[in-house]
């Protein structure tokens, strides 16, 4: 007989009598499928680095204090926020940042 082989990541087979695996199509933008051998069309997925699942667990979005980059592939700090490690934090009192990106906040002039 034939050996059972699990479907590749991003594919599923809901019935053992099916010969071929079928491609999944449920992952949102900025995510990847995560497991082999899926048995249902809604294959497991996780958000790419820098993105988080939204409240409904069906989209990948930028964390608080950040916005989507112009190319839509990453999150960058929104104006008024600066990169501190791996997260965007508000500028400290007495400082500001008027553009999006990872630049540091600047001192306010008196």
N, C-alpha and C positions, 0 to 999 in steps of 0.2 A: 504494500500500500504506500500511499504518499505520506511523507512526513509533514506534520503540522508546523507551519512557520508563522510567527506573529506578523501582523501587518507592520509596515515601517511607521516611523513617527509621522503623523499627519495623514494617516490612512486608517480605515476601519473596515471591519467585516462583521455584520450583525447576524449572519447565518453561516453555520459551518458547512453547508452545502454549496456556498458560493465559491467559485474558483478564484476570483480575484478580489483584491482589496480595492476600496473606493476612496478617492481623495476626500478629506474633510474640508469644509468651507465655513467653519464657524468662528475662527479666530479673528479678532479685530486688528486694525492697524497697530503697528508697534508692539507686536507680540509674536511668540513662536509656539508651535506645538511641542509637547513635552514628553509624551510616552508612546512606546510601541504597543501594539496589540489592542488597540481600542475596539470596543464591541458596539459602539453607537456612533451616529454621525456627528454628535457634539464631542469632538475629541478634546482631551485636556490640553490647556494652554496656559502660559504665564506671560506677563508683560516683560518686554525688553528692559535692560538695565536703565534706570533713570525714570521709568514710568511706573504708575501704580494703577490697580484696578479701581474703577469708579464704584460708587455706592451700590449699583445694581449688579456688579460683577460681570458686565458684558462689554466694557470698553477699557482701553488703557489711556490714562490721562496724565498730565503733568501734575506733580505734587504742589501743595500750597506754596505761593510765592514765586511760582515759575509759569512760563507760557511756552507754547510750541515754537520751536525755531522756524525760520522762514522756509527751510526745506522739509519741515514736518517729520524729521528723523530723530530729534532730540528735544529736551526741555532746557530752557535757559531762564535765568532770573529775570523777573519783570522789573520795570522801573521802580525804584524805592526799595529794592532788595539786592543783596550782594551774596556771592557764593562763599559759604563758610564750610569747608570740608566738602561734603557731598550734597548739602541742602542750601536752599536760598533762605536767608534770614533778613528781616527788616533792617534798614539802615539805622544806626544808633541815633539817639536824639542829638541834634546839632549837625547832622550830616544828611546828604541827599544823593540820589542818583537818578538822572532823568532819562537814561536809555536802558534798553534791555540788554542782558548779557552778564558776563561774570566780573565786570569791572568793579573796583572797590568804590565805596561811597565817598563823596568829597565833603570837606568841611563847608558849612554854610558861612557866607560872609556876613559880617555885622552891619 
